[in-house]
């Protein structure tokens, strides 16, 4: 009997393979950060993290061509893997890790790094499209099947309050005009919108934001079921920040942004950002999730990927 890999429901990886993928990512990340050379981890990042990481390294390779004199090796320990069982590609798993970038003293500063590893084919490398940093108590309990494997969420599922495929577009819409209203208040929603409005009113500089969904290729959302019937979903957006100076006022350009910029700033600077989010989505019809059945953003990572002066 022939078992077709694209049809059979299989674990994404063996535990030892997941451990090796995490180590390979960490080694590549450290090499690239030490040298400020994007080529050294280009084969270990993809999607939104890849866009943010590669742009940042390209910029710093120009602003600090001698490499990173302040490099401190990243260590990711106490890894807990949630390996999903599914048919077809991509296959993926989540690594819940403790990094050496925080304080392990029981304070609110303790965090966990959640990394999503994706593999798009049997000969492909494991790459990380999503990285999110959450409080130590912010990692949900994941639902597992009878064999201990995680359960993936279909992009178009109707079992959740919001289908994963819709999160990018709806978050972009929410940031623009406050609708739809199913995102819970917090630093990445209501507070971020308030901060933007405050920035828009700064004297001498007019700031405009345009948010766009980002779902193509390795920017596609990925979700896994949580024990309470909801899901943890990773998704991405892009947004443009345009600053226009009044007569005689020129927007300021940092060295890192200038390294990614085309054109020259006379009175306008437009920056393109990639933003990566992790969210807890309650099950459809549920009153859970911040007590109101709303989508709760648990972490966000963003970075400038290009800029244009005019």
C-alpha angles and dihedrals in degrees: 000000000000118000112204112216092214092057106033118092103235139163111266092230144348114255091251090051090051090051091050091049091052091050092047090052092048093048092049093045091052094047091050094045092048093052099028086231116142092197091068095068101020090108092054102050132057142155118026095343089049092052093049096042097045094046092049092050092046090053095047092046086065099039093043106024092169092065132248109323090182096050114149114185115247114234122194112192140160088046118191114189127207104195117192128217115217145135124257132000144347098047118190149171139191127238116204105199144171113233129202089234095090141045118272095205103111093261129128087264091073110108142175125222114222114199124186114210118202131189119189100193144359093271097040127107121246108257133183117234097165133043122170131174116213136172114276090254092044099086109101125220108260126221114244133192126235091281095051097256125136121252118236122219120230113239093235099040118148092202093086132067087244125019112237091238090061099048098085096051094041094049090049089051092047093052089052103048108355096258139152092040099208095103114100119238116263147110094303097045125024094013093048091050089051092049090051093051090050091051091049089063098052111131116256097010125075113203124198129185129204117185125200135184119248116198108134123120113328089000087074115122118257124199139178129194121256125216092253093061096262128096144239107229131188118205141155141222136185125219138183123220114197120190118191121187125220118239108307094008121109123193112246117246122206119220093249092051092045089055089060096040132109121199127014128282112243097154106328135065121181119191125190115211133191115211125193121197138189115202140181110226117193122222117269113281092013126136091205127099109077086352094283108070091255129140110261119207107217099179143003132193121187140170142173111259100178142356139198131202125205 
